[in-house]
Amino acid sequence: MEGWRDRLTADRAGTTERLTALIREFDDVVESARQANADDEHDPEGATIAFERQHVAAMISQARDRLAGIDAALARLDGGGYGSCEQCGQPIGDERLAARPAAATCVRCAARQPRRASAAPPGSRSRHDHGRLSEQAVEQLP
């Protein structure tokens, strides 16, 4: 199991690094938009800037979800439940864990789950608050 711990720990470090870079990128996009023009709706570049801002926000949300999944997998590893499906209790399987080390379900149970759309990240902003990450969102960083 130590091999899985090493892999999860490395994945966590990489995901944390990516999340930090994405937050920096988000702040840069917002600052650039603020300096260029405050009117996203009427500026020809506004739609592009708004799209880019939302794209980066979605990637931040995905990185946070991935980080939460890795942390949950590490907790299962500590508790002795790593490698067992959280739904049916059967082994997840080495091939699935090799592909998705943070997997919490076996292939059969995962196939039964509906795909979910990513939600807006915590602390997401409207275009009226100029897009700075809230203190609460920054505090959620590892």
C-alpha positions in Angstrom: 0.0 0.0 0.0 3.0 2.3 0.4 3.3 2.5 -3.3 -0.2 3.9 -3.5 0.5 6.4 -0.7 3.6 7.7 -2.6 1.6 8.0 -5.8 -1.3 9.8 -4.1 1.0 12.1 -2.2 2.9 13.0 -5.5 -0.5 13.5 -7.2 -1.6 15.8 -4.3 1.5 17.9 -4.6 1.1 18.3 -8.3 -2.6 19.1 -8.0 -1.9 21.7 -5.3 0.8 23.3 -7.5 -1.6 23.4 -10.4 -4.4 24.9 -8.3 -2.1 27.6 -7.0 -1.0 28.4 -10.6 -4.7 28.5 -11.8 -5.7 30.9 -9.0 -2.8 33.1 -10.0 -3.9 32.9 -13.7 -7.5 33.7 -12.7 -6.3 36.8 -10.8 -4.2 37.9 -13.8 -7.1 37.5 -16.2 -9.3 39.5 -13.9 -6.7 42.2 -13.5 -6.1 42.4 -17.2 -9.9 42.8 -17.8 -10.1 45.5 -15.2 -7.3 47.5 -16.8 -8.6 47.0 -20.3 -12.3 47.9 -19.9 -14.8 47.3 -17.2 -17.7 46.7 -19.6 -17.6 43.1 -20.6 -20.9 43.3 -22.5 -20.0 46.1 -24.9 -16.3 45.6 -25.3 -15.5 43.4 -28.4 -12.9 41.6 -26.2 -15.3 41.3 -23.3 -16.8 38.0 -24.4 -13.4 36.5 -24.8 -12.2 37.8 -21.4 -15.4 36.5 -19.8 -15.0 33.1 -21.4 -11.4 32.9 -20.3 -12.3 33.9 -16.8 -15.0 31.2 -16.6 -12.8 28.6 -18.2 -10.1 29.2 -15.6 -12.7 29.2 -12.8 -14.0 25.8 -14.1 -10.4 24.4 -14.0 -10.0 25.7 -10.5 -13.2 23.8 -9.5 -11.9 20.6 -11.1 -8.6 20.9 -9.4 -10.3 21.4 -6.0 -12.5 18.4 -6.7 -9.4 16.3 -7.6 -7.7 17.5 -4.4 -10.7 16.5 -2.3 -10.7 13.1 -4.0 -7.0 12.5 -3.3 -7.5 13.6 0.3 -10.4 11.1 0.6 -8.3 8.3 -0.9 -5.4 9.1 1.6 -8.0 8.9 4.4 -9.2 5.5 3.1 -5.6 4.4 2.9 -5.1 5.4 6.6 -8.4 3.8 7.6 -7.7 0.5 5.8 -10.5 0.9 3.2 -8.4 1.9 0.3 -8.9 -0.4 -2.7 -12.4 -1.4 -1.7 -15.5 0.0 -3.5 -17.4 2.5 -1.2 -20.7 1.3 -2.7 -20.5 -2.5 -3.0 -17.4 -3.3 -0.9 -15.8 -5.4 -3.7 -12.2 -4.7 -4.7 -11.7 -1.8 -7.0 -9.0 -3.6 -8.9 -5.4 -2.7 -9.5 -5.9 -1.7 -13.2 -8.6 0.9 -12.2 -6.4 2.2 -9.3 -3.4 2.4 -11.6 -5.5 4.6 -13.9 -7.3 6.5 -11.2 -5.5 6.2 -7.8 -8.2 8.2 -6.0 -11.0 6.0 -7.3 -13.6 5.3 -4.6 -15.7 2.9 -6.6 -15.2 -0.2 -8.8 -15.8 0.0 -12.5 -19.3 -1.6 -12.2 -20.5 0.9 -9.6 -18.9 3.8 -11.3 -20.7 2.9 -14.6 -24.1 3.1 -12.7 -23.4 6.6 -11.4 -24.8 9.5 -13.5 -22.2 11.9 -14.8 -22.3 15.2 -13.0 -21.6 18.6 -14.3 -19.0 20.7 -12.6 -20.5 23.3 -10.3 -19.2 26.8 -10.0 -16.2 27.0 -7.7 -16.7 28.1 -4.1 -16.2 31.8 -3.9 -17.1 32.3 -7.5 -17.8 35.8 -8.5 -20.3 37.8 -10.5 -18.9 40.2 -13.1 -19.8 43.0 -10.8 -17.3 42.2 -8.0 -14.3 42.4 -10.3 -13.4 38.8 -9.9 -11.0 38.8 -7.0 -10.9 35.5 -5.1 -12.7 35.9 -1.9 -10.7 35.4 1.4 -12.9 32.3 2.0 -11.8 30.8 -1.4 -8.2 31.5 -0.7 -8.4 30.0 2.7 -9.6 26.8 1.1 -6.3 26.3 -0.6 -4.2 23.6 0.9 
